[in-house]
Amino acid sequence: MKKIALGFFLSAMAGCTFTSADRVGPGEYMLTCGGSVFNSREGMLENINDKARKVCNGPYRLEGNPGAPTLVNMQTQIGPTPTTFLAMKAICTADSE
């Protein structure tokens, strides 16, 4: 039982992260990254850059404030859960779609 509790605690501390890309215009994508409060700003920015490389399939630039992740309370089955959220816009500089 202690091993199960320890495993749950460690997975909660690690914090899962999700990153999504939504097309907002030709060669422009709104990239969002969210995860637990334990996710670092640098890790979230790296995830956004990885997603931008995939969707642009070439050179891109990011717009927005990379130093401003937002802490929000998401409503879950166990109540309000603190979540970190970072959003930036990727502009593909060579339209390769």
Secondary structure in CASP SS format (residue, H / E / C, confidence):
PFRMAT SS
TARGET T0000
AUTHOR 0000-0000-0000
METHOD secondary structure of the structure
MODEL  1
M C 1.00
K H 1.00
K H 1.00
I H 1.00
A H 1.00
L H 1.00
G H 1.00
F H 1.00
F H 1.00
L H 1.00
S H 1.00
A H 1.00
M H 1.00
A H 1.00
G C 1.00
C C 1.00
T E 1.00
F E 1.00
T E 1.00
S E 1.00
A E 1.00
D E 1.00
R E 1.00
V E 1.00
G E 1.00
P C 1.00
G C 1.00
E E 1.00
Y E 1.00
M E 1.00
L E 1.00
T E 1.00
C E 1.00
G E 1.00
G E 1.00
S E 1.00
V C 1.00
F C 1.00
N C 1.00
S C 1.00
R H 1.00
E H 1.00
G H 1.00
M H 1.00
L H 1.00
E H 1.00
N H 1.00
I H 1.00
N H 1.00
D H 1.00
K H 1.00
A H 1.00
R H 1.00
K H 1.00
V H 1.00
C H 1.00
N C 1.00
G C 1.00
P C 1.00
Y E 1.00
R E 1.00
L E 1.00
E E 1.00
G C 1.00
N C 1.00
P C 1.00
G C 1.00
A C 1.00
P C 1.00
T E 1.00
L E 1.00
V E 1.00
N E 1.00
M E 1.00
Q E 1.00
T E 1.00
Q C 1.00
I C 1.00
G E 1.00
P E 1.00
T E 1.00
P E 1.00
T E 1.00
T E 1.00
F E 1.00
L E 1.00
A E 1.00
M E 1.00
K E 1.00
A E 1.00
I E 1.00
C E 1.00
T C 1.00
A C 1.00
D C 1.00
S C 1.00
E C 1.00
END
